[in-house]
Structure formats: C-alpha cells, structure tokens
Amino acid sequence: MSALLIRGRCIALTLGAWCALPGSAWACATCGCTVNSDAAMGYSTGSGWRLNVEYDYLNQDALRTGTSGASAAQVVNRPSDPALAGGEIEQDTINRYLNIGLDYRPNSDWDFNLLVPYVMRGHSTFGQQQQPFTAAEVAPGQVSYTDLSSL
C-alpha cells in the first residue's frame, strides 16, 4: 500500500473522529429565545453596519406530558414530581419577543453587536391544584391572568 493512500486514510479517520466529538451549542427553551440569529440567517463577513429586527410569537395553549397531550386530571393526578402531590393547570401562555440588534464589523476578524430584547408575555392559569383532581378546579371563575412586558 502506498504512503499516499495510508496518509489519506489517516486524514479521513482523523476528520471523521473530530466531527463525531460533541460541540458546545446555544439552545432556546420552548417559551422563547433571545439568542442571536446569525447562524440561521448566515454570518456576514463584509465590514460595515447591520440592523437586525426579529419578532417571535409562541402560543402555548395545550397541556403536555412528555411528547403527547395531557388533560388537567393527568397534570394533577400524575405530576412530574410526585412530591408535589398535584400540579399547576395552565390555561395559556403567549410569548412575544422583539429583538433589535445593531451590529458593526470593522473587518472580518471583529464584530461588535448590541442586542436589545423586549419580552411581552401573557399567562393564564388555574393555579397549583392538589390531588385528586375535580372539575371545579378548571371552572372559569378559577382562572387568573398576568401580562408582563419588559426589556
């Protein structure tokens, strides 16, 4: 076998192993995200100014357990943490995120970014309920609301 072929295989194995190593990443929760969206939009290598305006809307209006839907009775009678002896019956959470970014790149080696997130959140809940579940716990008069907006 030639030295060139052996060297090529070594390089291929090294690259394959390197690509398999875990890397660090930023992630967002389902309730919202203010992480810079450059990765999704494509990184700019040109110098100059750039203005970015991003708006995200998340409507969470279904109870969940694992990967499937849940009823209010399931949330209360089979909580994720049995020590709670119940669970919160949420009605709806609406998250709106307005991110305004101002970016200056003097050259391809440097990038300065100012990101200003504005969060608007509305949340309605029937509150923390103790076991066992009763239908009276989700009566319309039991719901409470809150609306928050802030930088």
Beta strands, then each sheet from edge to edge (+ up, - down):
strand 1: 48-60
strand 2: 64-65
strand 3: 68-69
strand 4: 86-107
strand 5: 110-130
strand 6: 144-150
sheet 1: 1+ 4- 5+ 6-
sheet 2: 2+ 3-
end
